[in-house]
Amino acid sequence: MTKPFLSIIIPAYNEAERLPPTLASIDAFLAGQDYSAEVLVVENGSSDDTLSIARAYQARMPYLRVFSESARGKGLAVRRGMLEAQGAYRFLCDADLSMPIEQVNRFLPPALKNVEVAIGSRELPGSQRHGEPAYRHLVGRVFNAMVRWLVLPAIQDSQCGFKCFTAEAADAVFPLQTMGGMSFDAEVLFIARREGYRVQEVAIDWYFDPDSRVRLVQDSLRMAFDLIAIRKNARQGRYDA
């Protein structure tokens, strides 16, 4: 079986309401592309009908693959999806589709060449934020300053939920991932750089979703401690391939 050019990976925790329109939008978009693709939904620990809804969509989307992780944690779902994916390029996509799916082509050749890890950025010139409260943007910038200081110098937006890895980079980076929660973004980008992969930010349009699952204060505090843990893991050799 020929492997697809693109894999779109959607981690899904209690996404029964947001997942159907997202899958419909992705299906319509892929129908107009000249490359092959697959979509992977990785449900993890949901208490609603996310898993059954995702499986029901397989009848109309034959290239949709559905997986289930019993434990909660976005990082766990992303790791599973990245390692199950077969695509030459593996694109992480938030279930709320806060970036228009059409912009996925900005992460792929021919728009972007010779880049192993491309990450969506809401901070580059040309990017746009829509509808985000000022206080959330401020907290995000403070946290990103910590990320740049501790683990990812020069990366302006490590936490945006849209990222693309080549198959080679994904297969090298994600087996070394240790964090199952929200801090996985910073960890896998840190590992990618250690492994010598180029990480490049890509300007996107981003639409704030009031139903965001990020708990601004609690998650930011937890992630701050995780940044210190990433440095400790590196010193202890846990990221040595």
C-alpha positions in Angstrom: 0.0 0.0 0.0 1.4 3.4 -1.0 2.0 5.7 2.0 0.2 9.0 2.0 2.0 12.3 1.4 0.2 13.9 4.4 -1.1 12.7 7.8 -3.3 15.0 9.8 -3.4 14.0 13.5 -6.2 15.2 15.7 -6.0 14.6 19.5 -9.5 14.5 20.8 -10.6 14.7 24.4 -14.4 15.3 24.9 -14.7 16.7 21.4 -18.2 15.3 20.5 -19.4 18.8 19.5 -16.4 20.2 17.8 -15.1 17.1 15.9 -17.9 16.7 13.3 -17.5 20.2 11.7 -13.8 19.8 11.9 -13.8 16.5 10.1 -16.2 17.8 7.5 -14.0 20.8 6.8 -10.9 18.6 6.5 -12.7 16.2 4.2 -13.9 19.0 1.9 -10.4 20.5 1.8 -8.6 17.3 1.0 -11.0 16.6 -1.8 -9.5 19.5 -3.7 -5.8 18.6 -3.1 -3.5 16.8 -5.6 -1.7 14.8 -2.9 -2.7 11.7 -0.9 -3.6 12.0 2.7 -4.9 10.3 5.8 -6.5 11.6 8.9 -5.9 10.1 12.4 -8.2 10.9 15.3 -6.7 9.9 18.7 -9.3 9.9 21.4 -8.0 9.8 24.9 -10.0 9.4 28.1 -13.2 11.1 26.9 -16.4 10.8 28.9 -18.6 11.8 25.9 -19.3 10.3 22.5 -16.1 11.4 20.9 -14.9 7.9 20.0 -18.2 6.7 18.5 -18.6 9.9 16.5 -15.1 9.6 15.1 -15.7 5.9 14.2 -19.0 6.8 12.5 -17.2 9.2 10.2 -15.0 6.4 8.8 -17.9 5.4 6.6 -17.7 8.7 4.7 -14.0 9.2 5.1 -12.3 5.9 4.2 -8.8 7.5 4.8 -9.8 8.2 8.5 -8.2 6.1 11.1 -9.4 6.2 14.7 -7.4 5.2 17.8 -8.2 5.3 21.5 -6.0 5.9 24.5 -7.5 5.2 27.9 -5.4 7.7 29.8 -6.0 11.4 29.5 -3.3 13.8 28.2 -2.9 15.6 25.0 0.8 14.7 24.7 -0.1 11.0 24.9 -2.6 11.3 22.1 -0.2 13.3 19.9 2.6 10.8 20.5 0.3 7.9 19.5 -0.8 9.7 16.4 2.6 10.7 15.3 3.9 7.2 15.6 0.9 5.5 14.0 0.9 7.9 11.1 2.3 6.8 7.7 2.6 10.1 5.9 5.8 11.7 4.6 4.6 14.8 6.5 2.7 14.5 9.8 0.6 17.5 10.8 -0.7 18.1 14.3 -4.1 19.8 14.2 -6.2 20.9 17.1 -9.8 19.6 17.1 -11.3 23.2 17.2 -9.6 23.9 13.9 -8.7 27.4 15.1 -6.3 27.7 12.1 -8.2 27.4 8.8 -7.3 24.0 7.4 -6.4 25.5 4.0 -3.3 27.0 5.6 -1.8 23.5 6.1 -0.2 23.9 2.7 2.0 26.7 4.2 3.8 23.9 6.1 4.4 21.7 3.1 6.5 21.7 -0.1 6.6 23.6 -2.3 5.7 26.4 0.0 8.2 25.3 2.6 11.3 23.3 1.6 14.1 21.5 3.5 12.4 22.0 6.9 12.0 19.0 9.1 9.8 20.7 11.8 7.4 23.5 10.9 5.3 25.1 13.7 2.4 27.5 13.4 3.1 30.9 14.9 0.7 33.6 16.0 3.6 36.1 16.6 5.4 36.3 13.2 4.9 39.2 10.8 2.0 38.3 8.7 0.2 36.2 11.3 -3.1 37.3 12.7 -5.0 36.6 15.9 -8.8 36.9 15.8 -11.0 37.4 18.9 -8.4 36.6 21.6 -8.9 38.5 24.9 -5.9 40.8 25.7 -5.3 39.1 29.1 -4.9 35.7 27.5 -2.4 37.0 25.0 -0.4 38.7 27.8 -0.2 35.5 29.9 0.8 33.6 26.8 3.6 36.0 26.0 4.9 35.8 29.6 4.9 32.0 29.4 6.6 32.0 26.1 9.3 34.2 27.5 10.0 31.5 30.0 10.1 28.9 27.2 12.6 30.9 25.3 14.8 31.4 28.3 14.7 27.8 29.6 14.5 25.5 26.6 13.7 27.1 23.2 15.7 30.3 22.4 14.3 32.4 19.5 11.0 30.4 19.2 8.2 33.0 19.5 5.2 30.7 19.7 5.9 27.1 20.9 2.4 26.4 22.1 0.4 26.9 19.0 -1.5 23.7 18.3 -0.5 23.3 14.6 2.8 21.6 13.9 4.2 19.6 11.1 7.0 17.0 11.2 8.6 15.0 8.5 8.3 11.3 8.9 12.0 11.0 9.7 11.8 13.7 12.4 8.6 12.3 13.9 10.1 8.8 14.1 13.2 10.2 15.8 11.6 12.6 18.2 8.4 11.1 19.6 9.9 7.9 21.0 12.0 10.2 23.2 9.0 12.2 24.5 8.3 11.7 28.2 5.5 14.3 28.9 1.9 13.3 28.4 0.3 16.7 29.2 0.3 20.1 27.7 4.0 20.6 28.0 4.7 18.1 25.3 5.0 20.9 22.7 8.1 22.4 24.3 9.6 19.0 25.0 9.4 17.6 21.5 10.7 20.8 20.0 13.6 20.8 22.4 14.3 17.2 21.4 14.0 18.0 17.7 16.7 20.7 18.1 19.0 18.3 20.0 18.6 15.8 17.2 19.8 18.4 14.7 16.4 19.1 13.0 15.6 22.5 11.8 12.6 24.1 13.5 10.9 26.9 11.6 7.9 29.0 12.5 5.1 29.6 10.0 2.8 32.6 10.1 -0.9 31.7 10.4 -4.3 33.1 11.0 -5.6 32.0 14.3 -9.2 32.3 15.7 -9.7 32.2 19.5 -12.2 29.6 20.7 -14.1 30.6 23.9 -14.4 26.9 24.6 -10.6 26.5 24.8 -9.6 23.6 27.1 -6.5 25.4 28.3 -6.9 26.4 32.0 -4.9 29.6 31.9 -3.4 29.8 35.4 -3.3 26.1 36.4 -1.9 24.9 33.1 0.7 27.7 32.9 2.0 27.0 36.4 2.2 23.3 35.7 4.0 23.9 32.4 6.5 26.2 34.1 7.6 23.3 36.3 7.7 21.1 33.3 10.1 23.4 31.6 12.5 22.9 34.5 12.0 19.2 34.2 12.9 19.3 30.5 16.3 20.8 31.4 16.8 18.2 34.1 15.9 15.3 31.7 18.4 16.6 29.3 21.2 16.7 31.9 20.3 13.2 32.9 20.5 11.9 29.3 16.9 11.0 28.9 16.8 12.5 25.5 19.8 10.7 24.2 18.8 8.7 21.2 
